[in-house]
Amino acid sequence: MEEELIQIKNTAVSLILEVSDKKTLEEIKLQFLGRSGKLTLVIKDIAKLPIENRPEVGRLANEVKKAIENTIATQELRIRQLTDRESGLKQKIDVTAPGIKPNIGHLHPMTQVLMDVIDVFKTLGFQVADGPEIETDYYNFEALNIPKYHPARDAQQTLYLDTRKSKVTPGKIILRTQTSSMQGRIMEKTKPPVRVIVPGKNFRYEQVDASHGFEFWQVEGFMVDTNVRLTDLFGTIDYVLRQLMGQGIKLKFAATNFPFVEPGVDTYIECTVCKGQGCSFCKQSGWSEIMPAGMIHPNVLKAVGYDSQKVSGFAFAIGLSRLVTLRYQMDDLRLLTNPDLRILEQF
Ligand SMILES: [Zn+2]
């Protein structure tokens, strides 16, 4: 019976593939799958087989049925396309009718702003580096002067990778919480002077709201050379943000504390959503934190083998997602990851 089934399949398939009209195709369908079709009759006979053979033959019969049905469906489609094309050719074509404009994709606002950021930094002599999103605890924290149990870790709710099935000590591999993790990696391999920016995605276990996401884009950057001073950092931030956001923006600096810089600087830009009046995006303050920075801590320089007596440097991180929302006066960061074309087509 197995042989018979396979033969039925082969005959049916070759017959179907030769057909070029719908009517004949229907006839062949009946001939094999109809109530008294060849395959239907064989399937009925399965009941007469010894009980132990039935499952095997049943399975084969099912496969044969499916193969025939699929071939019919494909052939049906092919015939339909052929007739459509023929009837299309018979219709008169109006060559003066306006064409249908094809939909052309464009760059996501995030990519557009990122390219602008890279352009500005390139004019200042910065190179662009890329780094892994899966990072070690060492480069993400320890090399940046944030040892285990340091309170600064609390501010960066970390997502740890499950390494139980590998040889890695639990807690050693994480999703990077900041692109600053590339500082150590680059400085270890490069002698000063060095100027680099690292754009990339970061991940934190955060409550998502209008101005925070669990994944967000940052552009980390740093510069190390002889005689790099705090005023160089202020000058760089001021120049870069005015190039990106317009000369008329208002900026303010505040002293802050990050373990990998000393002193630490926080840069605020007047909220573009409410023009400083206070809104939910800026938490009613009229200002939005945009570019935390500072002079690189001597411990960080020492950890990568630099002589902190001879060289100094600054580091900063631009919240790219926030920069995009502020540039386009979007009041919610979550719009950036919304796939709704009505939003994306505005950029
Ligand atoms: Zn605001």
Boltz pocket constraint, residues with backbone or C-beta under 6 A from the ligand:
constraints:
  - pocket:
      binder: B
      contacts: [[A, 271], [A, 272], [A, 273], [A, 274], [A, 275], [A, 276], [A, 277], [A, 278], [A, 279], [A, 280], [A, 281], [A, 282], [A, 283], [A, 284], [A, 286], [A, 287]]
      max_distance: 6.0
